[in-house]
Structure formats: C-alpha cells, structure tokens
C-alpha cells in the first residue's frame, strides 16, 4: 500500500501554505480602517490558511508563503505583512482562550445548578414513593429519577467534551502564530 501524497507542498522541513495574490491588499479585510500591522486578514484568506494548516501534521512545521504579483509599496513592507498575519492569528488564539475560560466558568455554574437540581429531584422522588404507593407513585418516582440524571447532561457535556474542539483550534492557531512567513514579491524598479 502506497502512502498518500500530502495535500500541501513540502519545502525543506516545512509544510507550505502557498497563497498567490495580485496585490498585498488582497490579503487584508479592506473594510478595516486600521493600519496594516493591526489589520485583520480577509476572512476567506484567513479561513484558507487555517484549514490548510489543519491538514499539515503537527509533527511538520508550517511555512506560509505569500506570493504577491505586484511590488510592495513603501507603505507596506514584507515585515509589516508578516507582523499583520501573526497579530491576526494571535488575536484569534486569544479569542479562543477567552471562549475556553467562559465555557469552563459556564460548566462549573451549570454543574452546581445541576447537582442542586439532582438532589432536589431525588429527594422529591423519594417523598413521592413513600407518600403515593402503587403504580402511579412508582411512575412519578421513576420519571423524577430519570429527570434528575438528565439535568446533569449539559454540565457534563460542557466540562468533558465541548472544550476539546476549542483546545484543538487554539493549538492550530498557535502553530500559525509560530509559522515561518515568507513574502515573495517582485523587487521595486529603481
């Protein structure tokens, strides 16, 4: 069985993400009035870079190669483009870290509420069982016991499972922040 060819170009020890642009401005969200070093990347460009990075195994370093067909103007250097890309992905990584913190806080609050509801519903189920003998009491008792455990579903889901995709996203964004970035553009004519 042959190994599958990678979906990305390999250059030395790097898995390369190649993007060809007519001008450097095409990399940025042109609705954003901030200077380039603080400017957000175009949503499509950022999504393409992120999606391609997730295809590159974690054991391989990432190199982002921006091939710009026009010469860079004096107001926008290769170093400023590199800084803008790093700042964009660092901002995204910070946002995901905040989401993780908020999710954990919500999970703890939901768990406290769920455990309180669990105790109350189990106590109510026992009271019903003792005060209302027979099949009706047993049905209500069983329903309350099931409801008591179902109440814990969301806190357990949040605390055990929902955080994992955010951790993976933060790892990929951190890889992009640490990626080597190379801007290839024609030299300006003298």
C-alpha positions, 0 to 999 in steps of 0.5 A, a space after each residue: 500500500 502506497 502512502 498518500 501524497 500530502 495535500 500541501 507542498 513540502 519545502 525543506 522541513 516545512 509544510 507550505 501554505 502557498 497563497 498567490 495574490 495580485 496585490 498585498 491588499 488582497 490579503 487584508 479585510 479592506 473594510 478595516 480602517 486600521 493600519 496594516 500591522 493591526 489589520 485583520 486578514 480577509 476572512 476567506 484568506 484567513 479561513 484558507 490558511 487555517 484549514 490548510 494548516 489543519 491538514 499539515 501534521 503537527 509533527 511538520 512545521 508550517 511555512 506560509 508563503 505569500 506570493 504577491 504579483 505586484 511590488 510592495 509599496 513603501 507603505 507596506 513592507 514584507 515585515 509589516 505583512 508578516 507582523 499583520 498575519 501573526 497579530 491576526 492569528 494571535 488575536 484569534 488564539 486569544 479569542 479562543 482562550 477567552 471562549 475556553 475560560 467562559 465555557 469552563 466558568 459556564 460548566 462549573 455554574 451549570 454543574 452546581 445548578 445541576 447537582 442542586 437540581 439532582 438532589 432536589 429531584 431525588 429527594 422529591 422522588 423519594 417523598 413521592 414513593 413513600 407518600 403515593 404507593 402503587 403504580 402511579 407513585 412508582 411512575 412519578 418516582 421513576 420519571 423524577 429519577 430519570 429527570 434528575 440524571 438528565 439535568 446533569 447532561 449539559 454540565 457534563 457535556 460542557 466540562 468533558 467534551 465541548 472544550 476539546 474542539 476549542 483546545 484543538 483550534 487554539 493549538 492550530 492557531 498557535 502553530 500559525 502564530 509560530 509559522 515561518 512567513 515568507 513574502 515573495 514579491 517582485 523587487 521595486 524598479 529603481 
